[in-house]
Amino acid sequence: MTAIKIPQGKKIYFASDNHLGAPTARESMPREKKFVQWLDSVKHDAEAIFLLGDLFDFWFEYKYVIPKGFTRVLGKLAELSDQGIKIHFFVGNHDLWMNGYFEEELGITVHHQPQEFIFNSTSLFIGHGDGLGPDDKGFKRLKKVFTNSFFKWIYRWIHPDIGVRFAQYLSVKNKVISGDEDVKFLGNDQEWLVQYCQKKLQEKHSDYFVFGHRHLPLDIALNDQSKYINLGDWIGYYTYAVFEDGTLTLKEFQHSFNA
C-alpha cells in the first residue's frame, strides 16, 4: 500500500483510455491535442496524476525503438514530471508491453497490477480493470499469450515496420482486443467490475475502487461507505476524475479541439 499526503490546495487527477493512434494517427491527433490541453489545465494544482491504461491503442518497446508518434502527449508528460508532479501509469490491455521507457525517460511510475493507495485518510484500490471479475474471458485468454516471454521474444524479431503496423491493425479490428463489444452498460448486477469490487470488499474495505477499461463513466455505490468509479474514456466522453477534500468526483473536459 502506498500513502500519498496531499497538501492543502492540491488535488489528484485520474484519466484513462485515450487509445491514441486509433483508428489512425491523423484521426486521433485532435484527441491527443485535447488531452494535452487537459494535462496543461490541471498542472497548477496537481499533486499527482494517475493514468489508468490504454493511453495508446498499441505500444511495444523494442530495445532501441518505440512506436512512432505521440510526441505532444509524451512531451507534456515529461514536462509535468520534470516539474515535480508525480505520475502513475497503470498498463492497460493495449499498452501492457511497457518495459522501462516511461520510467527511464519520463520519470513515471508504471504499475502492471492493481494497487492500493491511501490519499491522506481515504483508501483507494486502483487499476486498469482488464481481466478482472467473472467476465472478460476473451481477453483473459489473449493476455496469457501476450504476456508469454517466448511470444514477446519472437515478436521482437519482427521488423518494427511490419510488427507495429500489423499489431495496430489487429488492435483496431479485433473486438476482443479493442473491447468495442463491451462499451454498453450491463446494469449494476451484471457489471463484472462491480462484481469484482463486491468480492474485494468482502476481503478488505476500500473507500473507492477506481478503474478504466470499460469506456463508460460510472459512479456506483457499492454500499454506504464504498464506491466504484469508472473513468470513461477520451474517445466519446472526455471524462476524468478529481480527488479533493476526501471525495473523488467524475467530471467532463469541455475545451475545444481547436485550441
C-alpha positions as CSV (number, residue, x, y, z in Angstrom):
1,M,0.0,0.0,0.0
2,T,1.3,3.5,-1.0
3,A,0.4,6.5,1.1
4,I,0.2,10.0,-0.6
5,K,-0.1,13.1,1.6
6,I,-2.0,15.7,-0.3
7,P,-1.1,19.3,0.8
8,Q,-3.7,22.0,1.2
9,G,-4.9,23.3,-2.1
10,K,-3.6,20.3,-4.1
11,K,-5.6,17.6,-6.0
12,I,-5.1,14.2,-7.6
13,Y,-6.4,13.7,-11.1
14,F,-7.3,10.5,-12.9
15,A,-7.8,9.7,-16.6
16,S,-8.0,6.6,-18.8
17,D,-8.5,5.0,-22.2
18,N,-7.3,7.5,-24.8
19,H,-6.4,4.9,-27.4
20,L,-4.1,7.4,-29.2
21,G,-3.3,6.2,-32.7
22,A,-6.7,4.7,-33.4
23,P,-8.2,4.4,-35.9
24,T,-5.3,6.2,-37.5
25,A,-2.7,8.7,-36.3
26,R,-4.3,11.5,-38.2
27,E,-7.8,10.9,-36.8
28,S,-6.6,10.6,-33.3
29,M,-4.5,13.8,-33.4
30,P,-7.3,16.1,-32.3
31,R,-8.0,13.8,-29.3
32,E,-4.3,13.9,-28.4
33,K,-4.2,17.7,-28.6
34,K,-7.3,17.9,-26.4
35,F,-5.8,15.6,-23.8
36,V,-2.6,17.7,-23.7
37,Q,-4.9,20.7,-23.1
38,W,-6.4,18.9,-20.1
39,L,-2.9,18.0,-18.8
40,D,-1.9,21.6,-19.1
41,S,-5.1,22.8,-17.3
42,V,-4.5,20.6,-14.2
43,K,-0.8,21.1,-13.7
44,H,-1.2,24.2,-11.5
45,D,-2.9,22.2,-8.6
46,A,-2.0,18.6,-9.3
47,E,-0.2,16.8,-6.6
48,A,-0.3,13.6,-8.7
49,I,-1.8,12.3,-11.9
50,F,-3.0,8.7,-12.4
51,L,-3.3,7.4,-15.9
52,L,-5.2,4.1,-15.8
53,G,-4.0,2.5,-19.1
54,D,-4.7,2.3,-22.8
55,L,-3.1,5.7,-23.4
56,F,-2.1,4.2,-26.7
57,D,-4.1,1.9,-28.9
58,F,-0.9,-0.1,-29.3
59,W,2.5,0.2,-27.6
60,F,5.6,-2.1,-27.7
61,E,9.1,-1.3,-26.6
62,Y,11.9,-2.8,-28.6
63,K,15.4,-2.4,-27.1
64,Y,16.1,0.7,-29.1
65,V,12.7,1.5,-30.7
66,I,9.3,2.7,-29.6
67,P,6.2,3.3,-31.8
68,K,6.3,6.5,-33.9
69,G,4.2,9.5,-32.9
70,F,2.6,10.7,-29.6
71,T,5.2,13.5,-29.4
72,R,2.8,16.0,-27.9
73,V,1.5,13.8,-25.1
74,L,4.9,12.3,-24.2
75,G,6.5,15.8,-24.2
76,K,3.7,17.1,-21.9
77,L,4.1,14.2,-19.5
78,A,7.8,14.7,-19.4
79,E,7.3,18.4,-18.6
80,L,4.9,17.7,-15.8
81,S,7.2,15.0,-14.4
82,D,10.1,17.5,-14.5
83,Q,8.0,20.0,-12.6
84,G,7.7,17.5,-9.7
85,I,4.2,16.2,-10.4
86,K,4.1,12.5,-9.6
87,I,2.6,10.5,-12.4
88,H,1.4,6.9,-12.0
89,F,0.7,4.8,-15.1
90,F,-1.3,1.5,-14.9
91,V,-0.8,-0.5,-18.1
92,G,-3.9,-1.5,-20.0
93,N,-4.6,-4.3,-22.4
94,H,-3.4,-2.1,-25.3
95,D,-0.1,-0.9,-23.7
96,L,0.8,-3.8,-21.5
97,W,4.1,-4.3,-23.2
98,M,5.7,-1.4,-21.4
99,N,9.3,-2.2,-20.3
100,G,11.2,0.7,-18.8
101,Y,10.7,3.6,-21.3
102,F,8.3,5.6,-19.2
103,E,10.3,5.1,-16.0
104,E,13.7,5.9,-17.6
105,E,12.8,8.7,-20.0
106,L,9.8,10.3,-18.4
107,G,10.2,9.6,-14.6
108,I,6.8,8.0,-14.5
109,T,5.9,5.1,-12.1
110,V,4.5,2.2,-14.0
111,H,2.2,-0.4,-12.4
112,H,1.4,-3.8,-14.1
113,Q,-1.1,-4.8,-11.4
114,P,-3.9,-3.1,-9.4
115,Q,-2.5,-1.3,-6.3
116,E,-3.8,0.0,-3.0
117,F,-3.3,3.7,-2.1
118,I,-4.1,5.9,0.8
119,F,-4.7,9.6,0.0
120,N,-4.5,11.3,3.4
121,S,-7.0,9.1,5.2
122,T,-9.0,7.8,2.2
123,S,-8.3,4.3,0.8
124,L,-8.4,3.5,-2.9
125,F,-8.0,0.4,-4.9
126,I,-6.7,1.4,-8.4
127,G,-6.1,-0.4,-11.7
128,H,-6.9,-0.5,-15.4
129,G,-9.7,-3.1,-14.9
130,D,-8.9,-5.7,-17.7
131,G,-9.2,-9.3,-16.9
132,L,-10.9,-8.8,-13.5
133,G,-14.1,-10.3,-12.3
134,P,-16.0,-13.3,-13.7
135,D,-16.2,-12.0,-17.3
136,D,-13.7,-10.5,-19.8
137,K,-12.9,-14.1,-20.7
138,G,-11.7,-13.4,-24.3
139,F,-9.1,-11.0,-23.1
140,K,-8.0,-13.3,-20.2
141,R,-7.1,-15.9,-22.8
142,L,-5.3,-13.4,-25.0
143,K,-3.4,-11.9,-22.1
144,K,-1.8,-15.3,-21.4
145,V,-0.4,-15.2,-24.9
146,F,0.6,-11.5,-24.9
147,T,2.5,-11.8,-21.6
148,N,4.3,-15.0,-22.5
149,S,8.0,-14.4,-22.6
150,F,8.5,-16.7,-25.6
151,F,5.8,-14.9,-27.6
152,K,7.4,-11.5,-26.8
153,W,10.8,-12.8,-27.8
154,I,9.5,-13.9,-31.2
155,Y,7.7,-10.6,-31.8
156,R,10.9,-8.6,-31.1
157,W,12.5,-10.3,-34.1
158,I,9.9,-8.9,-36.5
159,H,11.0,-5.6,-38.0
160,P,9.0,-2.7,-36.4
161,D,7.8,-1.6,-39.9
162,I,5.9,-4.9,-40.1
163,G,5.3,-5.8,-36.5
164,V,3.9,-2.4,-35.3
165,R,1.7,-2.0,-38.4
166,F,0.3,-5.5,-38.1
167,A,-0.3,-5.1,-34.3
168,Q,-2.0,-1.7,-34.8
169,Y,-4.3,-3.3,-37.4
170,L,-5.3,-6.1,-35.0
171,S,-5.8,-3.7,-32.2
172,V,-8.4,-1.7,-34.1
173,K,-10.1,-4.6,-35.9
174,N,-10.2,-7.4,-33.2
175,K,-13.2,-6.8,-31.0
176,V,-11.8,-8.9,-28.2
177,I,-8.6,-6.8,-28.0
178,S,-10.3,-3.4,-28.7
179,G,-13.2,-4.0,-26.2
180,D,-15.7,-2.4,-28.5
181,E,-18.3,-5.0,-27.8
182,D,-18.2,-4.2,-24.1
183,V,-19.0,-0.5,-24.4
184,K,-22.5,-0.8,-23.1
185,F,-23.8,-0.6,-19.5
186,L,-24.9,-4.1,-18.3
187,G,-26.7,-3.0,-15.2
188,N,-25.3,-3.0,-11.6
189,D,-25.9,-6.7,-11.1
190,Q,-24.2,-7.7,-14.3
191,E,-21.3,-5.3,-14.5
192,W,-18.3,-7.6,-13.9
193,L,-16.1,-4.9,-12.4
194,V,-18.9,-4.2,-9.9
195,Q,-18.9,-7.9,-9.0
196,Y,-15.2,-7.8,-8.7
197,C,-15.4,-4.8,-6.3
198,Q,-18.0,-6.5,-4.2
199,K,-15.8,-9.6,-3.8
200,K,-12.8,-7.4,-2.9
201,L,-14.9,-5.6,-0.3
202,Q,-15.5,-9.0,1.4
203,E,-11.8,-9.3,1.9
204,K,-10.9,-5.7,2.7
205,H,-12.6,-2.3,2.7
206,S,-11.7,0.4,0.2
207,D,-13.4,3.8,0.1
208,Y,-13.1,3.9,-3.7
209,F,-12.4,1.4,-6.4
210,V,-11.1,3.2,-9.5
211,F,-10.8,1.6,-12.9
212,G,-10.8,2.3,-16.7
213,H,-11.2,-0.3,-19.5
214,R,-15.0,-0.1,-19.7
215,H,-15.1,3.2,-21.6
216,L,-18.1,4.2,-19.6
217,P,-18.1,7.0,-16.9
218,L,-19.7,5.3,-13.9
219,D,-20.2,6.3,-10.3
220,I,-21.8,3.3,-8.5
221,A,-22.3,3.0,-4.7
222,L,-21.2,-0.5,-3.6
223,N,-22.5,0.2,0.0
224,D,-22.9,3.1,2.3
225,Q,-19.1,3.6,2.6
226,S,-17.6,2.5,-0.7
227,K,-17.9,3.5,-4.4
228,Y,-16.8,2.1,-7.8
229,I,-15.7,4.8,-10.2
230,N,-15.0,4.1,-13.9
231,L,-13.3,6.9,-15.6
232,G,-14.9,6.6,-19.1
233,D,-12.7,7.5,-22.0
234,W,-11.1,10.2,-24.2
235,I,-12.9,9.0,-27.4
236,G,-16.5,9.9,-26.8
237,Y,-16.8,11.1,-23.2
238,Y,-13.6,13.1,-22.4
239,T,-14.2,12.4,-18.7
240,Y,-11.8,12.3,-15.8
241,A,-11.9,12.2,-12.0
242,V,-10.5,14.6,-9.4
243,F,-9.8,13.8,-5.8
244,E,-10.2,16.7,-3.5
245,D,-11.0,17.0,0.2
246,G,-11.6,13.3,0.6
247,T,-14.0,13.0,-2.3
248,L,-13.5,11.5,-5.8
249,T,-15.7,13.2,-8.4
250,L,-16.2,12.5,-12.2
251,K,-16.0,15.5,-14.5
252,E,-16.1,16.2,-18.2
253,F,-13.4,18.3,-20.0
254,Q,-15.0,20.8,-22.2
255,H,-12.2,22.6,-24.1
256,S,-12.3,22.9,-27.8
257,F,-10.5,20.6,-30.2
258,N,-9.1,23.7,-32.0
259,A,-7.4,25.4,-29.0
